[in-house]
Amino acid sequence: MLDLGHLFQHFGYAAILVVVLLGNMGFPAPEESVLVLGGYLSWQHRLHLPLVMLVGIVSACLGDNIGYWLGRRYGQRAITKLPLPQARLAQAQSLLSRYGTRAVFISRFVAGLRTVAGPLAGAGGLPPLRFFVANLLGSICYVPWPVLFGFGIGYGFAGWVEKIRAKLGLKQDLALFAAVIVVGALGFAVKAWLPDRRGERPAVL
């Protein structure tokens, strides 16, 4: 299994660049995990938060643009190589044909769709400048979320992460992932068990 902590230790920002770039080109790379871990390491002062965001935005935008030009150059041949079932690809193509740049922007926030939006837009004939602007804006709006999420985990739950890591002997990225699951489960539990206060106002005498 890929040790993201080891990757960061040896390559730093280059690890973010390569993994996010590959993920946005359609390869099975853990781009979200890298951005979350980058945010967490920023909280530890091992990386600089603005640089993590900048590298993430640049690599996400660059990866999608490479995918766009591959789709524009090879058309349907590039689309058949994309890691999505044909039904999902047809749905994504329909969305891009109908909504154009809006679909490119929104795809940044949809797992699975963001990796194929570039080649589909290129093969579908979306003008390069319109794609670039929509993709850049999408990257600028999306990348800070997982980075700040990782930073927030460090701010609020770093003790849990390190305890999980020490007790279970996990790598840092796995310990962080486990902490995210715990925090998420607690959040859902609290939401499920909190009494519904609506309609519980005391009657006016």
N, CA, C and O of each residue as an XYZ file, in Angstrom:
820
protein
N       0.847     -1.206      0.000
C       0.000      0.000      0.000
C       0.876      1.248      0.000
O       1.911      1.289      0.666
N       0.462      2.249     -0.740
C       1.212      3.497     -0.829
C       1.222      4.210      0.515
O       0.162      4.489      1.077
N       2.405      4.507      1.034
C       2.550      5.230      2.300
C       2.663      6.712      1.979
O       3.727      7.190      1.587
N       1.565      7.433      2.147
C       1.560      8.849      1.795
C       2.474      9.654      2.698
O       3.109     10.612      2.256
N       2.542      9.261      3.987
C       3.436      9.961      4.903
C       4.885      9.852      4.457
O       5.628     10.833      4.497
N       5.288      8.658      4.031
C       6.644      8.438      3.522
C       6.869      9.261      2.254
O       7.942      9.827      2.045
N       5.840      9.316      1.419
C       5.927     10.087      0.176
C       6.148     11.568      0.467
O       6.984     12.213     -0.166
N       5.392     12.109      1.433
C       5.549     13.511      1.811
C       6.921     13.771      2.418
O       7.541     14.799      2.148
N       7.393     12.835      3.241
C       8.675     13.018      3.910
C       9.811     13.170      2.910
O      10.739     13.948      3.131
N       9.739     12.429      1.815
C      10.834     12.442      0.849
C      10.644     13.455     -0.283
O      11.621     13.960     -0.836
N       9.395     13.751     -0.625
C       9.164     14.578     -1.813
C       8.377     15.854     -1.545
O       8.310     16.723     -2.414
N       7.774     15.990     -0.355
C       7.093     17.223      0.015
C       6.030     17.651     -0.980
O       5.129     16.883     -1.318
N       6.148     18.896     -1.448
C       5.141     19.454     -2.352
C       5.097     18.719     -3.687
O       4.063     18.701     -4.354
N       6.221     18.111     -4.080
C       6.237     17.352     -5.332
C       5.289     16.164     -5.259
O       4.730     15.753     -6.275
N       5.103     15.603     -4.053
C       4.164     14.495     -3.882
C       2.743     14.951     -4.189
O       1.985     14.239     -4.848
N       2.382     16.150     -3.706
C       1.058     16.703     -4.001
C       0.911     16.918     -5.500
O      -0.100     16.544     -6.095
N       1.923     17.519     -6.101
C       1.884     17.827     -7.531
C       1.641     16.576     -8.363
O       0.751     16.555     -9.213
N       2.433     15.529     -8.118
C       2.362     14.324     -8.951
C       1.055     13.568     -8.723
O       0.389     13.182     -9.683
N       0.684     13.353     -7.455
C      -0.511     12.550     -7.161
C      -1.778     13.251     -7.644
O      -2.633     12.617     -8.264
N      -1.913     14.551     -7.369
C      -3.110     15.283     -7.809
C      -3.140     15.387     -9.338
O      -4.202     15.276     -9.951
N      -1.979     15.600     -9.942
C      -1.901     15.658    -11.406
C      -2.391     14.352    -12.021
O      -3.220     14.364    -12.930
N      -1.879     13.222    -11.524
C      -2.274     11.920    -12.064
C      -3.756     11.648    -11.823
O      -4.453     11.133    -12.696
N      -4.232     12.006    -10.614
C      -5.641     11.791    -10.309
C      -6.560     12.544    -11.245
O      -7.620     12.038    -11.616
N      -6.167     13.750    -11.634
C      -7.000     14.561    -12.521
C      -6.829     14.198    -13.988
O      -7.593     14.650    -14.840
N      -5.825     13.382    -14.277
C      -5.673     12.865    -15.637
C      -6.457     11.569    -15.834
O      -6.546     11.052    -16.947
N      -7.034     11.040    -14.725
C      -7.842      9.831    -14.827
C      -7.203      8.597    -14.243
O      -7.809      7.526    -14.266
N      -5.991      8.710    -13.715
C      -5.334      7.564    -13.096
C      -5.878      7.347    -11.682
O      -6.321      8.302    -11.042
N      -5.852      6.096    -11.180
C      -6.344      5.816     -9.824
C      -5.364      6.288     -8.757
O      -4.652      5.479     -8.162
N      -5.327      7.577     -8.517
C      -4.418      8.172     -7.533
C      -5.243      8.808     -6.408
O      -6.284      9.408     -6.678
N      -4.795      8.686     -5.154
C      -5.572      9.186     -4.002
C      -5.435     10.693     -3.815
O      -4.850     11.144     -2.830
N      -5.966     11.467     -4.746
C      -5.750     12.917     -4.716
C      -6.390     13.577     -3.505
O      -5.783     14.452     -2.887
N      -7.631     13.164     -3.149
C      -8.276     13.780     -1.991
C      -7.498     13.491     -0.716
O      -7.324     14.372      0.126
N      -7.024     12.238     -0.573
C      -6.251     11.860      0.615
C      -4.977     12.684      0.729
O      -4.592     13.095      1.824
N      -4.324     12.924     -0.409
C      -3.099     13.724     -0.411
C      -3.387     15.155      0.030
O      -2.612     15.740      0.786
N      -4.493     15.716     -0.439
C      -4.832     17.094     -0.062
C      -5.195     17.185      1.417
O      -4.804     18.137      2.094
N      -5.942     16.201      1.925
C      -6.281     16.183      3.353
C      -5.017     16.047      4.196
O      -4.841     16.765      5.180
N      -4.140     15.126      3.809
C      -2.897     14.940      4.556
C      -2.013     16.175      4.457
O      -1.336     16.532      5.422
N      -2.012     16.829      3.301
C      -1.254     18.072      3.159
C      -1.744     19.138      4.117
O      -0.944     19.866      4.704
N      -3.072     19.234      4.280
C      -3.627     20.178      5.250
C      -3.244     19.827      6.672
O      -2.926     20.707      7.472
N      -3.273     18.544      6.988
C      -2.901     18.095      8.336
C      -1.429     18.404      8.626
O      -1.094     18.878      9.711
N      -0.561     18.136      7.662
C       0.865     18.420      7.842
C       1.124     19.920      7.909
O       2.100     20.352      8.522
N       0.261     20.716      7.287
C       0.378     22.174      7.416
C       0.095     22.600      8.849
O       0.759     23.487      9.386
N      -0.888     21.966      9.461
C      -1.172     22.269     10.868
C       0.026     21.910     11.752
O       0.277     22.574     12.757
N       0.757     20.871     11.382
C       1.955     20.468     12.129
C       3.171     21.330     11.779
O       4.259     21.103     12.308
N       3.002     22.298     10.907
C       4.078     23.188     10.453
C       5.165     22.444      9.676
O       6.303     22.907      9.593
N       4.812     21.303      9.116
C       5.757     20.577      8.268
C       5.629     21.023      6.813
O       6.549     20.835      6.017
N       4.493     21.610      6.472
C       4.274     22.214      5.164
C       3.611     23.567      5.377
O       3.071     23.838      6.449
N       3.654     24.413      4.357
C       3.020     25.730      4.449
C       1.640     25.666      3.791
O       1.513     25.270      2.632
N       0.614     26.058      4.538
C      -0.766     25.939      4.066
C      -1.000     26.624      2.715
O      -1.579     26.002      1.825
N      -0.573     27.882      2.524
C      -0.807     28.519      1.217
C      -0.140     27.777      0.064
O      -0.694     27.700     -1.032
N       1.058     27.227      0.313
C       1.750     26.489     -0.746
C       1.047     25.181     -1.070
O       0.979     24.781     -2.232
N       0.522     24.506     -0.040
C      -0.234     23.270     -0.278
C      -1.427     23.562     -1.182
O      -1.690     22.828     -2.135
N      -2.145     24.640     -0.876
C      -3.304     25.013     -1.697
C      -2.883     25.388     -3.116
O      -3.517     24.973     -4.086
N      -1.815     26.173     -3.235
C      -1.359     26.614     -4.552
C      -0.939     25.432     -5.414
O      -1.332     25.334     -6.576
N      -0.136     24.531     -4.842
C       0.314     23.359     -5.600
C      -0.876     22.479     -5.964
O      -0.940     21.943     -7.071
N      -1.823     22.328     -5.030
C      -3.013     21.531     -5.316
C      -3.837     22.110     -6.453
O      -4.291     21.376     -7.331
N      -4.032     23.422     -6.443
C      -4.816     24.080     -7.499
C      -4.119     23.961     -8.850
O      -4.746     23.620     -9.853
N      -2.816     24.245     -8.869
C      -2.061     24.195    -10.131
C      -2.058     22.784    -10.707
O      -2.291     22.601    -11.902
N      -1.795     21.781     -9.859
C      -1.714     20.403    -10.354
C      -3.082     19.884    -10.791
O      -3.177     19.147    -11.772
N      -4.152     20.263    -10.064
C      -5.502     19.849    -10.464
C      -5.867     20.453    -11.811
O      -6.385     19.765    -12.691
N      -5.597     21.728    -11.964
C      -5.912     22.424    -13.216
C      -5.077     21.872    -14.368
O      -5.591     21.665    -15.467
N      -3.793     21.635    -14.119
C      -2.910     21.117    -15.161
C      -3.329     19.718    -15.594
O      -3.363     19.417    -16.787
N      -3.651     18.854    -14.611
C      -4.074     17.495    -14.943
C      -5.324     17.474    -15.797
O      -5.404     16.725    -16.771
N      -6.304     18.298    -15.434
C      -7.535     18.365    -16.224
C      -7.278     18.907    -17.626
O      -7.896     18.452    -18.588
N      -6.375     19.871    -17.747
C      -6.081     20.431    -19.069
C      -5.354     19.430    -19.958
O      -5.570     19.403    -21.169
N      -4.494     18.608    -19.361
C      -3.863     17.539    -20.145
C      -4.933     16.578    -20.651
O      -4.922     16.171    -21.812
N      -5.870     16.219    -19.747
C      -6.973     15.353    -20.161
C      -7.809     15.978    -21.265
O      -8.242     15.293    -22.193
N      -8.035     17.293    -21.159
C      -8.808     18.008    -22.182
C      -8.139     17.893    -23.551
O      -8.798     17.582    -24.543
N      -6.829     18.145    -23.601
C      -6.143     18.121    -24.897
C      -6.010     16.706    -25.447
O      -5.977     16.515    -26.662
N      -5.932     15.704    -24.555
C      -5.947     14.319    -25.032
C      -7.298     13.996    -25.662
O      -7.370     13.353    -26.710
N      -8.373     14.452    -25.006
C      -9.700     14.235    -25.571
C      -9.892     14.974    -26.879
O     -10.513     14.455    -27.807
N      -9.363     16.183    -26.957
C      -9.486     16.988    -28.183
C      -8.679     16.368    -29.323
O      -9.073     16.445    -30.487
N      -7.550     15.755    -28.980
C      -6.682     15.181    -30.004
C      -7.174     13.805    -30.471
O      -7.182     13.518    -31.668
N      -7.582     12.959    -29.520
C      -7.901     11.574    -29.873
C      -9.396     11.264    -29.880
O      -9.797     10.178    -30.297
N     -10.221     12.199    -29.428
C     -11.667     12.023    -29.506
C     -12.179     10.794    -28.777
O     -11.854     10.567    -27.612
N     -12.984     10.004    -29.476
C     -13.645      8.848    -28.870
C     -12.647      7.815    -28.369
O     -12.934      7.100    -27.409
N     -11.489      7.723    -28.998
C     -10.479      6.761    -28.549
C     -10.009      7.074    -27.142
O      -9.740      6.162    -26.360
N      -9.906      8.358    -26.810
C      -9.511      8.745    -25.454
C     -10.623      8.450    -24.460
O     -10.352      8.050    -23.328
N     -11.868      8.642    -24.871
C     -13.000      8.435    -23.973
C     -13.136      6.967    -23.584
O     -13.471      6.661    -22.440
N     -12.882      6.058    -24.520
C     -13.023      4.629    -24.224
C     -12.017      4.158    -23.184
O     -12.203      3.094    -22.594
N     -10.958      4.923    -22.946
C      -9.947      4.553    -21.954
C     -10.286      5.074    -20.558
O      -9.589      4.755    -19.595
N     -11.340      5.865    -20.440
C     -11.660      6.483    -19.156
C     -12.214      5.458    -18.174
O     -12.922      4.532    -18.571
N     -11.884      5.627    -16.857
C     -12.260      4.634    -15.846
C     -13.689      4.787    -15.339
O     -13.908      4.914    -14.134
N     -14.663      4.776    -16.249
C     -16.073      4.839    -15.861
C     -16.869      3.881    -16.737
O     -16.534      3.693    -17.906
N     -17.925      3.267    -16.186
C     -18.804      2.432    -17.019
C     -19.413      3.258    -18.147
O     -19.562      4.475    -18.035
N     -19.759      2.582    -19.223
C     -20.281      3.282    -20.397
C     -21.536      4.089    -20.085
O     -21.734      5.173    -20.634
N     -22.388      3.560    -19.200
C     -23.613      4.287    -18.850
C     -23.288      5.609    -18.168
O     -23.910      6.632    -18.455
N     -22.303      5.585    -17.257
C     -21.901      6.808    -16.567
C     -21.236      7.788    -17.526
O     -21.445      8.997    -17.433
N     -20.433      7.261    -18.449
C     -19.786      8.126    -19.437
C     -20.823      8.817    -20.320
O     -20.708     10.004    -20.626
N     -21.833      8.055    -20.722
C     -22.883      8.641    -21.557
C     -23.630      9.732    -20.796
O     -23.981     10.767    -21.364
N     -23.870      9.494    -19.510
C     -24.543     10.499    -18.684
C     -23.684     11.749    -18.550
O     -24.179     12.872    -18.657
N     -22.371     11.538    -18.312
C     -21.459     12.677    -18.180
C     -21.371     13.456    -19.488
O     -21.350     14.687    -19.475
N     -21.320     12.750    -20.617
C     -21.285     13.418    -21.921
C     -22.539     14.251    -22.148
O     -22.476     15.358    -22.684
N     -23.679     13.706    -21.732
C     -24.939     14.430    -21.891
C     -24.948     15.712    -21.065
O     -25.408     16.755    -21.530
N     -24.432     15.629    -19.827
C     -24.368     16.811    -18.966
C     -23.460     17.884    -19.557
O     -23.795     19.068    -19.555
N     -22.296     17.449    -20.068
C     -21.359     18.411    -20.647
C     -21.920     19.041    -21.919
O     -21.733     20.233    -22.162
N     -22.605     18.238    -22.728
C     -23.197     18.777    -23.956
C     -24.290     19.789    -23.642
O     -24.465     20.774    -24.359
N     -25.023     19.532    -22.558
C     -26.163     20.389    -22.231
C     -25.751     21.656    -21.494
O     -26.266     22.739    -21.769
N     -24.807     21.512    -20.543
C     -24.492     22.639    -19.663
C     -23.115     23.259    -19.904
O     -22.822     24.325    -19.363
N     -22.269     22.614    -20.701
C     -20.989     23.207    -21.078
C     -20.091     23.553    -19.906
O     -19.747     22.690    -19.099
N     -19.710     24.828    -19.817
C     -18.752     25.257    -18.792
C     -19.297     25.086    -17.380
O     -18.527     24.854    -16.448
N     -20.613     25.195    -17.207
C     -21.190     24.986    -15.875
C     -20.966     23.552    -15.414
O     -20.692     23.309    -14.239
N     -21.084     22.599    -16.343
C     -20.840     21.200    -16.003
C     -19.372     20.964    -15.664
O     -19.059     20.183    -14.767
N     -18.470     21.637    -16.380
C     -17.039     21.519    -16.080
C     -16.758     22.011    -14.665
O     -16.024     21.370    -13.913
N     -17.341     23.145    -14.306
C     -17.143     23.700    -12.967
C     -17.703     22.769    -11.900
O     -17.024     22.475    -10.916
N     -18.934     22.302    -12.086
C     -19.587     21.461    -11.078
C     -18.902     20.105    -10.961
O     -18.860     19.528     -9.875
N     -18.365     19.588    -12.064
C     -17.721     18.272    -12.038
C     -16.546     18.232    -11.075
O     -16.187     17.164    -10.581
N     -15.947     19.378    -10.806
C     -14.830     19.435     -9.866
C     -15.240     18.925     -8.484
O     -14.398     18.429     -7.736
N     -16.517     19.039     -8.142
C     -16.991     18.664     -6.817
C     -17.630     17.276     -6.789
O     -18.144     16.855     -5.753
N     -17.602     16.565     -7.912
C     -18.238     15.251     -8.002
C     -17.167     14.190     -8.217
O     -16.516     14.157     -9.261
N     -16.987     13.321     -7.218
C     -15.979     12.264     -7.321
C     -16.293     11.370     -8.521
O     -17.447     11.006     -8.747
N     -15.273     11.025     -9.277
C     -15.456     10.201    -10.464
C     -15.673     11.031    -11.712
O     -15.103     10.737    -12.763
N     -16.492     12.066    -11.606
C     -16.773     12.909    -12.770
C     -15.628     13.867    -13.055
O     -15.360     14.191    -14.212
N     -14.941     14.328    -11.986
C     -13.875     15.313    -12.206
C     -12.729     14.738    -13.026
O     -12.044     15.476    -13.734
N     -12.509     13.417    -12.940
C     -11.389     12.819    -13.663
C     -11.680     12.636    -15.146
O     -10.758     12.451    -15.940
N     -12.951     12.686    -15.527
C     -13.300     12.454    -16.930
C     -13.810     13.711    -17.628
O     -14.003     13.712    -18.844
N     -14.029     14.783    -16.864
C     -14.594     16.000    -17.456
C     -13.682     16.581    -18.531
O     -14.161     17.041    -19.567
N     -12.367     16.564    -18.292
C     -11.425     17.124    -19.259
C     -11.468     16.422    -20.606
O     -11.719     17.068    -21.623
N     -11.226     15.093    -20.640
C     -11.285     14.395    -21.928
C     -12.641     14.507    -22.617
O     -12.709     14.646    -23.839
N     -13.728     14.448    -21.833
C     -15.060     14.549    -22.430
C     -15.290     15.932    -23.033
O     -15.857     16.053    -24.119
N     -14.848     16.973    -22.326
C     -15.005     18.336    -22.842
C     -14.170     18.539    -24.099
O     -14.617     19.183    -25.048
N     -12.954     17.987    -24.108
C     -12.103     18.109    -25.291
C     -12.683     17.380    -26.484
O     -12.723     17.914    -27.593
N     -13.136     16.142    -26.249
C     -13.717     15.362    -27.340
C     -15.032     15.964    -27.816
O     -15.401     15.816    -28.981
N     -15.742     16.647    -26.911
C     -17.024     17.243    -27.268
C     -16.912     18.587    -27.952
O     -17.921     19.156    -28.367
N     -15.693     19.109    -28.079
C     -15.495     20.353    -28.815
C     -15.701     21.623    -28.024
O     -15.869     22.689    -28.617
N     -15.694     21.548    -26.683
C     -15.798     22.771    -25.886
C     -14.569     23.640    -26.152
O     -13.448     23.138    -26.078
N     -14.744     24.931    -26.461
C     -13.597     25.795    -26.766
C     -12.561     25.804    -25.640
O     -12.934     25.811    -24.467
N     -11.262     25.803    -25.977
C     -10.203     25.713    -24.969
C     -10.269     26.791    -23.894
O     -10.119     26.486    -22.711
N     -10.491     28.041    -24.283
C     -10.493     29.122    -23.298
C     -11.633     28.961    -22.303
O     -11.445     29.167    -21.104
N     -12.814     28.595    -22.792
C     -13.957     28.406    -21.905
C     -13.701     27.260    -20.935
O     -14.036     27.354    -19.754
N     -13.104     26.174    -21.436
C     -12.780     25.058    -20.547
C     -11.758     25.479    -19.507
O     -11.908     25.171    -18.324
N     -10.716     26.183    -19.942
C      -9.653     26.580    -19.022
C     -10.196     27.448    -17.891
O      -9.852     27.235    -16.729
N     -11.037     28.418    -18.218
C     -11.585     29.322    -17.201
C     -12.465     28.558    -16.220
O     -12.335     28.725    -15.008
N     -13.369     27.714    -16.743
C     -14.266     26.952    -15.869
C     -13.486     25.985    -14.991
O     -13.793     25.825    -13.810
N     -12.481     25.344    -15.567
C     -11.671     24.388    -14.817
C     -10.837     25.083    -13.750
O     -10.715     24.584    -12.632
N     -10.263     26.233    -14.093
C      -9.465     26.985    -13.124
C     -10.329     27.448    -11.954
O      -9.930     27.312    -10.797
N     -11.501     27.988    -12.246
C     -12.397     28.441    -11.181
C     -12.843     27.272    -10.304
O     -12.931     27.399     -9.083
N     -13.125     26.125    -10.943
C     -13.506     24.943    -10.181
C     -12.395     24.473     -9.265
O     -12.644     24.109     -8.116
N     -11.158     24.478     -9.771
C     -10.011     24.066     -8.954
C      -9.798     25.017     -7.783
O      -9.531     24.582     -6.663
N      -9.916     26.316     -8.045
C      -9.731     27.316     -6.988
C     -10.779     27.146     -5.888
O     -10.479     27.318     -4.707
N     -12.001     26.811     -6.280
C     -13.077     26.660     -5.294
C     -13.025     25.318     -4.576
O     -13.407     25.227     -3.409
N     -12.551     24.260     -5.267
C     -12.599     22.922     -4.673
C     -11.407     22.592     -3.784
O     -11.588     22.124     -2.659
N     -10.201     22.827     -4.268
C      -8.994     22.357     -3.574
C      -8.909     22.807     -2.114
O      -8.513     22.002     -1.271
N      -9.263     24.055     -1.769
C      -9.160     24.452     -0.357
C      -9.993     23.606      0.601
O      -9.647     23.501      1.777
N     -11.083     22.999      0.127
C     -11.950     22.246      1.038
C     -11.253     21.048      1.666
O     -11.202     20.977      2.894
N     -10.705     20.089      0.891
C     -10.013     18.974      1.541
C      -8.769     19.407      2.305
O      -8.436     18.812      3.330
N      -8.071     20.447      1.812
C      -6.881     20.927      2.525
C      -7.268     21.497      3.887
O      -6.648     21.167      4.898
N      -8.284     22.344      3.916
C      -8.725     22.936      5.179
C      -9.374     21.897      6.086
O      -9.331     22.025      7.309
N      -9.974     20.872      5.492
C     -10.522     19.781      6.301
C      -9.402     19.081      7.060
O      -9.528     18.817      8.256
N      -8.296     18.776      6.362
C      -7.149     18.160      7.025
C      -6.554     19.063      8.085
O      -6.166     18.597      9.156
N      -6.480     20.362      7.791
C      -5.980     21.331      8.770
C      -6.900     21.356      9.987
O      -6.431     21.420     11.123
N      -8.216     21.304      9.747
C      -9.176     21.310     10.847
C      -9.090     20.060     11.697
O      -9.255     20.128     12.915
N      -8.831     18.909     11.069
C      -8.632     17.673     11.834
C      -7.432     17.832     12.757
O      -7.472     17.412     13.914
N      -6.361     18.441     12.243
C      -5.195     18.687     13.086
C      -5.514     19.623     14.231
O      -5.084     19.399     15.362
N      -6.267     20.673     13.942
C      -6.605     21.672     14.961
C      -7.474     21.084     16.067
O      -7.272     21.380     17.245
N      -8.440     20.249     15.686
C      -9.390     19.773     16.681
C      -9.170     18.362     17.179
O      -9.609     18.015     18.275
N      -8.480     17.524     16.369
C      -8.424     16.106     16.715
C      -7.031     15.502     16.557
O      -6.903     14.287     16.408
N      -5.993     16.323     16.588
C      -4.629     15.802     16.414
C      -4.294     14.770     17.476
O      -3.606     13.789     17.194
N      -4.777     14.985     18.704
C      -4.522     14.022     19.780
C      -5.078     12.655     19.444
O      -4.428     11.640     19.694
N      -6.275     12.618     18.880
C      -6.873     11.347     18.477
C      -6.048     10.671     17.389
O      -5.802      9.466     17.439
N      -5.626     11.458     16.409
C      -4.846     10.897     15.303
C      -3.583     10.229     15.823
O      -3.262      9.106     15.434
N      -2.868     10.921     16.703
C      -1.609     10.375     17.215
C      -1.849      9.185     18.134
O      -1.045      8.253     18.156
N      -2.953      9.201     18.899
C      -3.270      8.052     19.756
C      -3.606      6.823     18.918
O      -3.160      5.716     19.218
N      -4.396      7.028     17.866
C      -4.729      5.921     16.968
C      -3.470      5.387     16.306
O      -3.279      4.178     16.175
N      -2.629      6.301     15.898
C      -1.380      5.909     15.236
C      -0.490      5.101     16.171
O       0.059      4.073     15.773
N      -0.343      5.561     17.420
C       0.530      4.881     18.379
C      -0.056      3.545     18.825
O       0.662      2.550     18.927
N      -1.366      3.524     19.091
C      -1.992      2.323     19.646
C      -2.096      1.208     18.619
O      -1.896      0.038     18.947
N      -2.406      1.563     17.383
C      -2.600      0.549     16.349
C      -1.373      0.360     15.461
O      -1.348     -0.523     14.604
N      -0.356      1.197     15.673
C       0.850      1.087     14.859
C       0.613      1.427     13.401
O       1.222      0.835     12.510
N      -0.274      2.386     13.157
C      -0.623      2.748     11.782
C       0.326      3.792     11.220
O       0.969      4.531     11.966
N       0.404      3.844      9.908
C       1.087      4.945      9.246
C       0.260      6.205      9.438
O      -0.930      6.134      9.744
N       0.890      7.348      9.258
C       0.205      8.607      9.560
C      -1.031      8.819      8.702
O      -2.056      9.280      9.202
N      -0.952      8.490      7.420
C      -2.111      8.703      6.566
C      -3.261      7.784      6.938
O      -4.422      8.183      6.854
N      -2.950      6.540      7.356
C      -4.001      5.620      7.773
C      -4.606      6.051      9.101
O      -5.815      5.939      9.303
N      -3.761      6.545     10.010
C      -4.271      7.047     11.286
C      -5.182      8.246     11.066
O      -6.219      8.373     11.716
N      -4.793      9.123     10.152
C      -5.624     10.287      9.836
C      -6.947      9.844      9.228
O      -8.000     10.392      9.554
N      -6.891      8.856      8.345
C      -8.111      8.338      7.734
C      -9.029      7.728      8.786
O     -10.244      7.924      8.751
N      -8.434      6.979      9.733
C      -9.230      6.389     10.809
C      -9.875      7.468     11.664
O     -11.030      7.338     12.069
N      -9.127      8.538     11.941
C      -9.674      9.641     12.739
C     -10.821     10.325     12.004
O     -11.814     10.710     12.620
N     -10.685     10.474     10.696
C     -11.760     11.083      9.902
C     -13.022     10.234      9.993
O     -14.125     10.766     10.119
N     -12.859      8.906      9.928
C     -14.009      8.009     10.044
C     -14.666      8.147     11.408
O     -15.891      8.208     11.511
N     -13.837      8.196     12.472
C     -14.371      8.327     13.829
C     -15.138      9.634     13.975
O     -16.258      9.653     14.485
N     -14.527     10.727     13.523
C     -15.176     12.040     13.628
C     -16.474     12.064     12.827
O     -17.492     12.574     13.293
N     -16.429     11.508     11.618
C     -17.637     11.465     10.798
C     -18.736     10.639     11.441
O     -19.904     11.028     11.424
N     -18.358      9.480     12.016
C     -19.345      8.627     12.676
C     -19.965      9.329     13.876
O     -21.171      9.233     14.101
N     -19.143     10.032     14.646
C     -19.663     10.783     15.789
C     -20.627     11.871     15.334
O     -21.669     12.095     15.950
N     -20.263     12.542     14.247
C     -21.140     13.588     13.729
C     -22.503     13.048     13.322
O     -23.536     13.637     13.642
N     -22.498     11.905     12.602
C     -23.765     11.301     12.206
C     -24.558     10.828     13.418
O     -25.781     10.957     13.458
N     -23.841     10.269     14.424
C     -24.527      9.790     15.625
C     -25.195     10.936     16.373
O     -26.340     10.823     16.810
N     -24.467     12.040     16.514
C     -25.031     13.204     17.209
C     -26.250     13.726     16.459
O     -27.269     14.056     17.066
N     -26.137     13.798     15.136
C     -27.257     14.298     14.337
C     -28.470     13.381     14.451
O     -29.610     13.846     14.472
N     -28.214     12.063     14.525
C     -29.318     11.108     14.584
C     -30.009     11.096     15.942
O     -31.219     10.890     16.031
N     -29.222     11.320     17.006
C     -29.764     11.173     18.352
C     -30.202     12.483     18.986
O     -30.880     12.464     20.014
N     -29.836     13.618     18.407
C     -30.310     14.878     18.973
C     -31.825     14.961     18.851
O     -32.367     14.703     17.776
N     -32.507     15.309     19.910
C     -33.965     15.416     19.825
C     -34.368     16.550     18.902
O     -33.692     17.576     18.829
N     -35.443     16.363     18.220
C     -35.976     17.404     17.340
C     -36.663     18.445     18.202
O     -37.687     18.176     18.831
N     -36.085     19.639     18.224
C     -36.618     20.681     19.101
C     -37.827     21.397     18.508
O     -38.512     22.158     19.191
N     -38.077     21.141     17.232
C     -39.218     21.825     16.631
C     -40.515     21.327     17.259
O     -40.713     20.125     17.433
N     -41.365     22.237     17.583
C     -42.639     21.863     18.164
C     -42.576     21.576     19.641
O     -43.576     21.167     20.232
N     -41.376     21.789     20.284
C     -41.232     21.515     21.700
C     -41.239     22.776     22.532
O     -40.887     22.744     23.711
N     -41.631     23.874     21.940
C     -41.683     25.108     22.706
C     -42.772     25.008     23.773
O     -43.857     24.488     23.514
N     -42.479     25.503     24.960
C     -43.489     25.430     26.009
C     -44.708     26.263     25.649
O     -44.605     27.326     25.037
N     -45.831     25.764     26.036
C     -47.073     26.479     25.746
C     -47.133     27.774     26.535
O     -46.693     27.834     27.683
N     -47.676     28.803     25.915
C     -47.816     30.095     26.583
C     -49.057     30.059     27.460
O     -50.156     29.767     26.988
N     -48.873     30.361     28.747
C     -50.004     30.327     29.684
C     -50.843     31.583     29.558
O     -51.838     31.734     30.267
